[in-house]
Amino acid sequence: ARGQLQRKLQTGETPSHDELRDCLSDRSLADTRALGEHNLSGEMARQLSAQFIVTERYGTRCCTTLRQLANGLLEFQEQRFNPRGELMGNDAFELRTLNRG
């Protein structure tokens, strides 16, 4: 997802909220050997290696994305998650900026 986002940004295209969320929602855990290279160890360190963290006591509880369109419109979207990483709600907001041209 990160590579796709980098390629899209290089073309000058504005990524969608879904594309932005894809970068934030990776639940893959690091290999324990990679953690050792950073002086991290234990199961909690491994759980914290994911971009999107899911544990009962600690983890990702919301994901916010922001886009600014060519016309100056700012779009915010936020998703909320429970401790199991399940989507609990989604809000979207828009803010029109002043044209100073």
C-alpha positions as CSV (number, residue, x, y, z in Angstrom):
1,A,0.0,0.0,0.0
2,R,2.8,2.4,0.8
3,G,4.5,1.9,-2.6
4,Q,1.2,2.4,-4.3
5,L,0.7,5.7,-2.4
6,Q,4.2,6.9,-3.3
7,R,3.6,6.1,-7.0
8,K,0.3,8.0,-6.9
9,L,1.8,11.0,-5.2
10,Q,4.6,11.1,-7.8
11,T,2.0,11.4,-10.6
12,G,0.5,14.4,-8.8
13,E,-2.9,12.6,-8.2
14,T,-4.7,13.1,-5.0
15,P,-5.1,9.7,-3.2
16,S,-8.6,8.7,-2.2
17,H,-9.4,8.2,1.5
18,D,-9.5,4.5,0.9
19,E,-5.9,4.6,-0.5
20,L,-4.8,6.7,2.5
21,R,-6.5,4.3,4.9
22,D,-4.8,1.3,3.2
23,C,-1.5,2.7,4.3
24,L,-2.7,2.9,7.9
25,S,-4.5,-0.4,8.2
26,D,-1.7,-2.9,7.7
27,R,-2.0,-5.4,10.6
28,S,1.1,-7.4,9.5
29,L,3.5,-8.1,12.4
30,A,7.3,-7.7,12.0
31,D,9.5,-10.8,11.9
32,T,11.1,-11.3,15.3
33,R,14.6,-11.1,13.8
34,A,13.7,-7.6,12.6
35,L,12.7,-6.6,16.1
36,G,16.0,-7.8,17.5
37,E,17.8,-5.4,15.1
38,H,16.0,-2.6,16.9
39,N,16.7,-3.9,20.4
40,L,13.0,-4.8,20.9
41,S,11.8,-8.1,22.2
42,G,8.7,-9.9,23.5
43,E,5.2,-10.4,22.3
44,M,4.1,-6.8,23.0
45,A,7.0,-5.5,20.9
46,R,5.9,-7.7,18.1
47,Q,2.2,-6.5,18.4
48,L,3.4,-2.9,18.3
49,S,5.3,-3.5,15.1
50,A,2.1,-3.4,13.1
51,Q,0.8,-0.2,11.5
52,F,-2.7,-1.0,12.8
53,I,-2.3,-2.3,16.4
54,V,-4.9,-4.7,17.9
55,T,-4.8,-5.7,21.5
56,E,-7.4,-5.5,24.3
57,R,-5.6,-2.9,26.3
58,Y,-3.7,-0.9,23.7
59,G,-4.0,-0.3,20.0
60,T,-5.4,1.7,17.1
61,R,-8.8,3.2,18.1
62,C,-9.2,5.6,15.3
63,C,-7.9,6.4,11.8
64,T,-8.1,9.9,10.4
65,T,-7.4,10.9,6.8
66,L,-7.2,14.3,5.3
67,R,-7.1,15.4,1.7
68,Q,-6.9,18.8,0.1
69,L,-8.4,19.0,-3.4
70,A,-7.2,21.3,-6.1
71,N,-10.3,23.5,-5.6
72,G,-9.2,24.1,-1.9
73,L,-11.7,21.8,-0.4
74,L,-10.4,20.0,2.7
75,E,-11.9,16.5,3.4
76,F,-11.5,14.8,6.7
77,Q,-12.7,11.2,7.4
78,E,-12.4,9.4,10.7
79,Q,-13.0,5.7,11.5
80,R,-13.4,4.4,15.0
81,F,-12.5,0.9,16.2
82,N,-13.1,-1.2,19.2
83,P,-10.3,-3.2,21.0
84,R,-10.8,-6.1,18.6
85,G,-10.1,-3.8,15.6
86,E,-13.7,-3.9,14.4
87,L,-15.1,-0.8,12.8
88,M,-17.5,1.0,15.1
89,G,-18.2,4.2,13.2
90,N,-17.2,6.5,10.4
91,D,-17.5,10.3,10.1
92,A,-16.8,12.6,7.2
93,F,-16.3,16.4,7.2
94,E,-15.6,19.0,4.6
95,L,-14.1,22.5,5.0
96,R,-14.0,25.0,2.2
97,T,-11.0,27.2,2.3
98,L,-11.0,30.8,1.1
99,N,-9.7,31.5,-2.3
100,R,-7.0,34.1,-1.9
101,G,-6.3,34.5,-5.7
